[in-house]
């Protein structure tokens, strides 16, 4: 009888141990089943208040003169490829504001993309030579130098020139904010890849960033950090000192600032700002050849001339495309066709640069 009792007691203890072990294991599993959410909450709690949001993308453009249709084509390209909400900030001459408001309101009715927009007049600092700033290099491009104060309630923007086109989601550019360290307040691409054809290293009469300078056509701007840095306080004195030596206007001023403060700049690759300079003599942007350009920059008027036909071919396809049409048949197919018609130039020899990213996003997505 005692043996039976001991056996029963042993079984009871063993059962209790098994139950306890299961409870402990389940509890541990629950802890490890939720690390991503915990890490996410921890990351959010540690996130710097001056790190821009990774959800909505804010695109800013400055428009004067005859650049209305060029700017609208750029904004259309952003809508075609994005999968996130967009915020457009357009700083324009007064006579262009109604046209922007009308077209963007129309797009909100026919597009399946989520976006807001703000159109406001161009303004320059009180007491400054407004006429001079308006004519500095491209019409009104100098407005970008004053964005930290003009957009004093905006945290960050992706600034692009009017003569640019997105060939991939703009968030692929925007997400470089996450790669910037706590000191960096802007991101730009190099002006050149090859010192033999570089402009700044051969001709500049003023200081510039690094060995070859930077191009300002596609610029991530952390406006919060720029205000803290007192960015605009540098602009007018630098212009006064170097005004007889600068050639490329606002871009030269940006280069001068980052020459003296190189730690404030994050540099991304040439595929974020792919220009004729990368292929007109020889192909010098290896990353774009491998993975395709993300943003096409039709500098030197190449969207509207036969200088480098692939640039005009892509622009033509995007300009003709309507947002309520099928993007595969009505955008990607024309891109392919127009590129095939224009393949004899130096840039035409690397035509894959222009189509890799559109193929990736327009051929694979269900619209």
N, C-alpha and C positions, 0 to 999 in steps of 0.2 A: 504493500500500500504506500509505504514511504517512497519507494522507487517510482511509482506512478505519479505521486504528487510532485517529486523532484523533476520528472520528465515534463509534466504539465507546466511547472514554473519556468523551466528552461525554455520551453517553446514560447511561453508568454513573453519572456524577456527578449528572445530572438525576434519575435514579431514586432515588439515595440522598437527595437533597434532598426529594423528594416523600414518601419514607418517614419522614424525620425530621420533616417538617411534620405528617404525620398523627399521629405519636406525640405530638408536642407539643400538637396540638389535642385529642386524646383525653384527655390528661392534664389539660388545662385544663377540658375539659367535666366530667370526673369531680369536679374541685374545685368547680365551680359547680353540679353536680347534687346536692350534699350540703349546701347551706347551712342548710336547716332543722334538720337533725340537729345540725350544728355549733353553730348559734345556740342550739338548745335546751340542748345541753350547757353552753354558755357562760352562758346564762341561769340554769341550775340552779346553776352554780358561783358565780354572783354573787348568787343569791337570798338575801334576808335570812332568817336563821333564825327571825325572828319573823313571817314571812309565812305564814299558814295554808295548808295543802295545798289544791290545787284539785281533788282527787279526792273523798275522802269528805267528806260534809257532816254536821256535828255540830249537832243541834237540842236545845236545852235548854228545859224548861218546869218551872214550880213550881206544885204543885197542892195545894189545901186544900179542906176543906168539901165542897160539893156539885158541884165542878168536874170530877169524874172523867170523865163521859161527854163533856163539852165538850172536855176535853184529848184524849181518845181520838179524837174526831172530827177534831181538828186534826192529830194524828199520822197518821191515815188519809189525810188530804188530801195530806200530804207524800209518803206512799208511792204514792199514785195517780199523781202527776205526775213523780216523780223518775226520772232515768235513771242516777243514781250510787248507790253504796253510802251508806247513812245510818247514823248513830250517834245514838240517842236517849238523852238524859240526863234522867231524871225525878226531881225532888226533891219528895217527897210526904209527907203526914202518915202516920204509921205504919200506921193502919188502912186506908189506900188502897193500900199497897204490894202486897199479895197480888193484888188485882184487876188492877193494871197488869201484873204478872208473868204472870198467867194469860192475859190477853187478847193481850199481845204475843207470848207463846210460841205461842198459837194462830195468830196471823197469820203467824208464821214458817213454819208448816206449810202454809198455804193460799196465801200470796202468792208471786208470782214475782220479787219485789224482794229485794235483798240489804240486810239491816240487822241491827245489833246494838243492844242496849239495856242501860242501867244504871239501876236504880231504887234510890234511897237516901233515907234520912229527912232531913227539913229540920233544919238546925242553925244556930244563931246564935252570935256570939262569946261566949266565956266571960266571965261577969261582967256581961253586958248584960241589959237588961230584955226577956226573950224574949217575954213576953205582949204588951208594947207593940209590938215589931217585927212580931209576927204580925198585929196588928190595924191596922197602919199602912196606910190606904187599903184595897185589896183584901186578902182573907185570904192571908197569907204572901207577898205580892208583894215585900215588902222583902228576902226571901231573895236576890233578884237583885243587890242592892247588895253582897253579900258573896261572890259567885261566884268572884272571883279567889283568895280564900283557901279557900273550901269545895272548889273544884275545882282544887286546887293542882298537879295533875299533868296538867291539860288545857290545851292551847295556845290554843284559840279555840272560841267557840260562836256559833250563831245563837239568841239568846234570843227567845222569843215568848210573849205572854200566852195563857192558855187559850182566850180568846174570839177566836181568829184562825183563818183557813182559807187554805191555799195554793190559788191558782187557776192556778198555773204551777209549774214545777220549782223547788224551794227553792234549787237551785244558782244560779238567776238572782239571788237575794239574796246568797248566799254569795260569789259571784265579785266582789262589790264590795270584798272584802278586797284584791283586786289593784289597785284604784283608789285605795286609801288611801296617803298618803305615809308616810314613816318615823316621823313624829311622832304620827300619828293612831292612837288606840287603840279607837275605837268609831265606829259609824255609826247614825244615826237619821233619821227623817223630821220635817219641821216639824209643830208642833202645829196651826197654822192656815195658810191661804193668803191669807185676806182680813182685813186689820186691823180692818175694821168689825165682824167677828164674833169676833175673837180674844179668848181668855180672858186670857192672861198680860199682854198689853199694856193691857188694860182693868181687870183686877181684882187681879193678883198684888201681894202685899205683900213680896215677896222678889226677889232677883236671878234672872234667867233667861237662857237662851241667845238671843243675837241679838235680832231685833225682835219675834218672835212665839213664841219658845220651841220646844221639841221634844217629840214624843210618844215614850214609851218602850216601846210595845207590841211593836215589831219592832226588835230591837237586835242588831247585830253587835258582838261583844265579843272583842277580842284580849286574852285573859287574861294572856298573857305580858307584853305591854306595860303592862297595867293593874297587874300586880304590880310591875313596875319603877317605875312612876309612884307606887306606894304608895297606890293607890285607896282601899282600906278605911280608911286612916288619916284620910281626909277625912270619911268618912260620919258617924261618931258625933259629932264636934265640930260639923259643920254641922247635924245634927239638934238638938243641944242649943241652938244659937244661934237657929234658925229654927222650932222645933217649934210655936210658937204662931201662926206665920204661914203654914205650908204647908197646902195643901188636898188636893193629889193625891199625898201621901205620897212614895213612892220616886221618882216621876217629878219631883217638885219638887226633891228632893235632887240628882238627876242634872242638872237644869237649872242649879242653883246651881253645881255643880262646873264645868260647861262654860261658865258665864258668866265664871268667873275663868280658865278655860283653854280658850278657844275654838279654839285651834290643835290641840287634841287630838281634835277631833270632825270626822268626815266626814258630810256631810248628803246623803242621797239623796232622791228625789222622793216625792210623795204616793202614787204608785201602788205603792210598797213597803209602804204602811201605810194602806190606803184605809178611811176611817171614815165614819159617818153625817154628820159635820161637813162632809164634802166635797160633800154633795148635799142635805142636809135643808132648807136655805133656798134655795140656788141652787148650780148645779154650779161648783165652783171648782178642780177638779183636771183641767186641760186635757190633761195627758199621759195620764191614765187614760182620758179620753174617746177619745183617738186610738188608744191601744195596749192598753187594758184594765188592770184592777188585777192586780197580781201576788200581793198578800196582802190578804185581806179582814179587817178588824178590826171585830167586832161590838160595839164599846163602847156604853155606855148601854143594855145589855141587848137590843140589836136582833136578836140571833139567836133570842130567845125571846119577842118581842112583835110587835105590829102597828105599832110606831112608824114603821118604814121597811121595808115588806114585802119588798123584794128581798133584804135581808140574811137574813131568816128563810127565804126561798125557797131560797137557795143552801145554807144550813146544813141545811135539811130534806133536800135531795137528797143531801148528803154523809153525813149521819147515817144515812139509810136504806140507802145503798149498802154492799154486802158485797164484800170484796176479791177473792173468787173469782168474781165476776160480771163480765159484759161491761161495760166502762166507758162505751162509747158508748150502748148501749141502756138500761143501768140507772143511769147517772149523768148523762151529757150530756143525754139526752132529757128526763128529769125536771127537770133544771135549766131547760131551755127552757120546759117546760110550766108549772112553778111561777112562773117569771118572768112569763109571759104572763097568769097569773091575778092578778098584783099589780103593775099598771102605772099606778095613779092617783096615787101619792105623788110627791113631788118627786124622790126617788131613783129611782122607777120610770120617770121621764122620761128617765133616762140609763141604762137597763137594759143597754145594750151594754157598759158598764163591767164588768159582772159576768160576761159570757159570752164576750168576745173571746178571752181566753187559754184557757179550757176548750175552746172551739171549735178553737183552733189546735192543741192538744195531744191532745185526745181524738178529734177527727174525723179527724185525719191519721195517727195512729200505728196500727201493727199490734200488737195485744196478744196 
